[in-house]
Amino acid sequence: MNSLSFASSLLRPSTCKQPPLFHRLRVHSNCLQWYSHNRCHDPRYSAGFSSIRFHLPNNHRTLVRSTSPPEEGVVAVMNFEELVEKDWSFLESDNLSSKEHDKKIDQIISAANIAENSKVLVSIGSEEFVDRLLDSSPCQLLLYVHESILSLACIKERHDKVKCWQGELIFVPEKWAPLDVVFLYFLPALPFKLDDIFKTLANRCSPGARVVISHLQGRQALEQQRQQYPDIVVSDLPEKMKLEKVASEHSFRLKDFVDDSSLYLAVLEFKE
């Protein structure tokens, strides 16, 4: 029986310093049916799986109804329609030609210098980015971090070996550290100061680790996305001087930087 387990911080305020106690939530395959048809858009991966396990904080138990199988204890069941999800579909960038799009994704992935023994984190990535990353760059561990439960479930359905964590980057547990590569695929969706992000990464990265910040369509497209998705785009892509200054305060050195009309790409290396 396939299952997905991850911790949740999406439904708690961002200002929380300590994650609350969680309650196990099981969404059975009949509840996944709506999700599979509407979110996992690639027909190659349309087959559902028998259950998904994840966690919700105390103050959202009212969203669910409880049952008590004798072998499981109290288990909450919730339909996917009850989840309030943001629209992350714009990250799939279907307006770009396939050749141009694939070339940019390959450029982002190659900048990370991934090895077979690398431990890799992807923060708020697209499904197609994760697909291509796994196809092109085998690694020891791939940890996918996103606030969207549905995005995580779709990745888990496609790639059962990928570790999924639902919540915000700065709360990712240290159990997966040290990380060798961190992809900040859509940094403007992170509601934190750049200093706080690099402070967290400095405590999670191995010496020589690479942090890759990217935007497939560049700064101009980001402004359009900000107007269309103000609930998602909550910060900016950092200018070069600001990025160098903040990163250096946490022992990261800027190795490469591209900021043009069609691509934003910043590559940083951790020097402990």
C-alpha positions in Angstrom: 0.0 0.0 0.0 1.5 3.3 -1.1 1.3 6.2 1.3 2.5 9.8 1.7 3.6 11.1 5.0 4.7 14.7 5.8 4.5 17.4 8.4 2.3 20.4 7.9 2.9 24.0 8.7 0.6 25.5 6.0 -2.4 25.9 8.2 -0.6 27.5 11.1 0.5 31.2 11.1 3.9 31.9 9.6 5.0 33.6 12.8 5.0 30.4 14.8 8.4 29.6 16.0 7.7 26.0 17.1 5.4 23.7 15.1 2.3 22.6 17.0 1.4 19.0 17.8 -0.1 17.3 14.8 -2.9 14.8 14.3 -2.7 12.1 11.7 -5.0 12.5 8.8 -5.8 9.7 6.3 -7.4 10.6 2.9 -8.7 7.4 1.3 -8.6 6.7 -2.4 -12.2 7.7 -3.0 -11.3 11.2 -1.7 -8.2 11.3 -4.0 -10.4 10.7 -7.1 -11.3 14.4 -7.5 -7.7 15.4 -7.0 -6.2 12.9 -9.4 -8.5 14.1 -12.3 -8.0 17.8 -11.6 -4.3 18.2 -10.5 -2.2 15.3 -11.8 -2.7 16.5 -15.3 -0.2 14.1 -16.9 -2.2 11.0 -18.0 0.9 8.8 -17.5 0.6 9.3 -13.8 -3.2 9.2 -13.4 -3.4 6.0 -11.4 -4.4 6.7 -7.8 -2.9 5.1 -4.7 -4.7 3.6 -1.8 -4.0 6.2 0.9 -2.2 9.4 1.7 -1.0 10.2 5.2 -0.3 13.7 6.4 -0.7 15.9 9.5 -2.8 18.9 10.5 -2.5 21.2 13.5 -4.9 21.2 16.4 -6.9 24.2 15.4 -8.0 22.6 12.1 -9.5 19.4 13.5 -12.9 20.9 12.7 -12.2 20.3 9.0 -12.4 16.6 9.4 -14.7 13.9 10.7 -13.3 11.1 12.9 -13.6 7.4 12.8 -12.0 4.8 15.1 -10.7 1.6 13.4 -9.6 -0.7 16.2 -6.1 -1.2 14.7 -5.5 2.5 14.0 -7.0 4.4 16.9 -8.6 7.8 15.9 -8.2 8.5 12.2 -9.6 11.6 10.6 -11.0 11.5 7.1 -11.4 14.6 4.8 -12.4 15.1 1.2 -9.9 17.1 -1.0 -12.7 19.5 -1.8 -12.5 20.7 1.8 -8.9 21.9 1.4 -8.3 25.6 0.5 -5.5 25.5 -2.1 -3.8 28.3 -3.9 -3.4 28.1 -7.7 0.2 27.1 -8.4 -0.5 26.0 -12.0 1.4 29.0 -13.4 4.7 27.4 -12.3 4.3 24.8 -15.0 5.1 27.6 -17.6 3.1 26.0 -20.4 3.3 29.2 -22.4 6.9 28.5 -23.3 8.0 26.3 -26.2 9.1 22.9 -25.1 12.6 23.3 -26.4 13.2 26.7 -24.8 11.6 25.6 -21.5 13.6 22.3 -21.3 16.8 24.2 -22.0 16.3 26.6 -19.1 15.4 23.8 -16.7 18.5 21.9 -17.8 20.6 25.1 -17.2 19.2 25.4 -13.7 19.8 21.7 -12.8 23.3 21.6 -14.2 24.3 24.7 -12.1 23.8 22.6 -9.0 26.5 20.0 -9.8 24.5 17.1 -8.4 26.3 13.9 -7.7 24.8 10.4 -7.1 25.5 10.8 -3.3 24.0 14.3 -3.1 21.1 15.2 -0.8 18.9 17.6 -2.6 16.1 19.9 -1.5 13.6 21.5 -3.9 11.6 24.4 -2.4 8.3 25.2 -4.2 9.2 23.6 -7.5 7.0 22.7 -10.4 6.0 19.1 -11.1 7.8 19.1 -14.4 11.0 20.4 -12.8 11.0 17.5 -10.3 10.4 15.1 -13.2 13.3 16.4 -15.2 15.6 16.6 -12.1 15.0 12.9 -11.3 15.4 11.9 -15.0 18.7 13.8 -15.5 20.4 13.8 -12.1 20.1 10.7 -9.9 20.8 11.5 -6.2 20.9 9.9 -2.8 17.9 11.9 -1.5 15.4 14.3 -3.0 13.3 16.3 -0.5 10.4 18.2 -2.0 9.1 21.1 0.1 5.9 22.9 -0.7 3.0 24.4 1.1 0.5 22.8 -1.3 -0.8 19.4 -0.1 -2.1 18.6 -3.5 1.3 19.4 -5.2 3.1 17.2 -2.8 0.6 14.4 -3.3 1.0 14.6 -7.1 4.8 14.4 -6.8 4.5 11.4 -4.4 2.1 9.7 -6.8 4.7 10.1 -9.6 7.8 9.3 -7.6 7.3 7.2 -4.5 10.9 7.6 -3.3 10.8 11.4 -3.1 10.6 12.7 0.4 7.8 15.2 0.8 7.5 17.9 3.5 4.5 20.2 3.7 5.3 23.6 5.1 7.7 26.5 5.0 11.4 26.2 4.2 12.7 27.7 7.4 10.8 25.0 9.4 12.2 22.0 7.6 13.5 19.5 10.2 17.3 19.0 10.5 16.9 15.2 10.1 17.6 15.5 6.3 20.7 17.6 6.8 23.4 18.1 5.7 22.1 19.1 2.3 24.4 19.3 -0.7 22.0 21.2 -3.1 19.1 23.5 -2.4 16.8 24.7 -5.3 14.9 27.8 -4.4 12.8 27.4 -7.5 10.3 30.2 -6.7 11.8 32.3 -4.0 9.2 35.1 -4.3 6.6 32.8 -2.7 8.6 32.5 0.5 7.2 35.0 3.1 10.5 35.5 4.9 13.4 37.9 4.8 16.4 36.9 2.7 18.6 37.0 5.8 16.3 34.4 7.6 16.4 32.1 4.6 20.2 32.0 4.4 20.5 31.7 8.2 18.4 28.6 7.9 20.3 27.2 5.0 23.6 27.8 6.7 22.4 25.4 9.4 21.2 22.8 6.9 24.0 22.7 4.2 27.2 20.8 4.0 30.5 22.5 3.2 30.6 23.2 -0.6 26.8 22.9 -0.9 25.1 24.9 -3.7 22.0 27.0 -3.5 20.3 27.7 -6.8 17.8 30.5 -7.0 15.8 30.6 -10.3 12.9 32.0 -12.2 12.3 30.5 -15.6 10.8 33.7 -17.1 12.8 36.5 -15.4 12.0 39.5 -13.4 9.5 41.1 -15.8 7.3 38.0 -15.8 7.4 38.0 -12.0 5.8 41.4 -11.9 2.9 40.0 -14.1 2.6 37.1 -11.8 2.5 39.4 -8.8 -0.5 41.1 -10.2 -2.3 37.9 -11.1 -1.3 35.9 -7.9 -0.8 38.5 -5.1 -1.5 35.8 -2.5 1.5 33.8 -3.8 4.0 36.3 -4.9 4.9 38.0 -1.6 8.6 39.0 -2.1 11.1 39.9 -4.9 14.0 38.3 -6.7 17.0 39.9 -5.0 19.3 42.2 -6.9 22.9 41.1 -7.2 24.4 43.4 -4.7 21.8 42.7 -2.0 22.1 38.9 -2.6 25.9 39.0 -2.3 25.8 41.0 0.9 23.1 38.9 2.7 24.6 35.6 1.5 28.1 36.5 2.5 27.0 37.2 6.1 26.1 33.5 6.3 29.2 32.1 4.5 27.6 31.8 1.1 29.6 33.0 -2.0 27.9 34.0 -5.2 29.4 31.9 -8.0 27.1 32.8 -11.0 24.4 35.3 -11.6 22.0 35.8 -14.6 19.3 38.4 -14.5 17.8 39.2 -17.9 14.4 39.4 -19.5 14.0 35.7 -19.9 15.8 34.1 -17.0 16.9 34.7 -13.4 19.5 32.4 -12.1 21.8 32.8 -9.1 24.2 30.1 -7.9 25.7 30.3 -4.4 28.2 28.0 -2.7 28.4 27.5 1.1 31.9 28.0 2.6 31.7 26.9 6.3 
